[in-house]
Amino acid sequence: MPINSFENYPMSWRPDKNELTRPLYQSLAMRLEQDIAGGLLPPGTKLPPQRELADFLDVNFTTITRAYKICETKGLIYAITGSGTFVAPNAARSVTISKDSVDLDCIDLGFVASFEQSNRLVAQAVRNVTEKCDLESLLNYNHPTGLPHHKMAGLSWMSAFGIQAGTEQVAIASGALNALTITLMALFEPGNRIAVDAFTFTNFIEISKMFRIQLVPIPGDANGMLPEELDQQCRLLDIHGIFLMPSCSNPTTVMMPFARKQQLAAVIRKHQLILIEDDMHAFLTAGMMDDYRQPMYRLLPDRTIYICSTSKSICSGLRVAYMVYSDIYKERIETAIYNVNVKTSSLDAEIVAELILSGQASAIAEHKKQLARRANELYAAYFPHASGIGHPLSFYRWLPIASREPAARVEEAMREHGIRVYHSERFLSGAGVQDKFLRVALASANSMEELERGLSLLQKSLYA
């Protein structure tokens, strides 16, 4: 024991040295992980400074550094320069959002679907493909990155958003999550850091945990991530990449104007970051937003993995997304696709290609925009104070709430009232923030009547 006694010294974490085994840093990291998972160290807890903990345990300072590093790489803790080390907001639980079972009497305003009532239009395309297509040619493993004419159809679809590329720079993935997984697998290593918005896509948080990639939250404003904050963090930390959803950020619905895209592009190029641009909402924004101009891919074609899923614009069940990348990343991206054997169904891609080339995809997207407009009008009727924030056609809204109850309790209380929504803590990429929100899905109800019932229940639950 060191000379200075810690018997009465306040410390947020006091592991018992007698319970540690060698190597000490691994045992200490395991104990820290167990205490976080067990709830002994809640999210946001500030951990003892490394030197202080080393003195308390009477071990070498580097032992603590290595233990903290292991847990940081796992996404369990994060460090803020000048402030200390903290337990990550979602370290003890999975925040993955999926279409799991919901009670029959519960209206789902949590999972963001894509107005599935539009699928009747897709069903006709399926019948057309099966009647006129050579089905046998679509049932093999040829062309793992996608058949050339499927890629051409994808480029035709994305041309409306400003994407110009050759088929050799395109791969077809099984949805945006699959494309993100391939990207992280191909271009990043455990311990790498990726800059993200303070509130970001929950499933990207979970995928990053799986690959032991650290997320660095960057503050933003009504126009998106702040370039000066990104630049500062890049100077303080070794950041390798950045993940952005410029057309309609999930969950905040922020639309990024072109001037902000240019400013961020300058920082990205300055620090040689890899940009992962998830642009699945481009169909809602291109041609609608005056200052959309073009995706960030056009500003940084040599540094961007551009991902455009058709799950929201055309059909969620077909799981077709397009990845566009430069020759710099081509070999690594395609190697990842080959080695994990994730060839997207050519039959699904053929159906989407049929929809695009026949013009039905544009009709479906327009129908979904009309539904989104109606859904947002309903939302505005029940929550007028929050209706003018973010994308006007978003499939979800970002509703400020006054409750300071734990996130899980808020979600459970809503379910007790017959609705499912998700608390903003699920979307936290790092340090907690004072403001609290609910992400309210508008595109999952079976009808506008059901959506209105759900919004009415939500209003009563929050303001009763």
Order of alpha helices (4+ residues) and beta strands (2+ residues): alpha-alpha-alpha-beta-beta-beta-alpha-alpha-beta-alpha-beta-alpha-beta-beta-beta-alpha-beta-alpha-beta-alpha-alpha-beta-beta-alpha-alpha-alpha-beta-alpha-beta-beta-beta-alpha
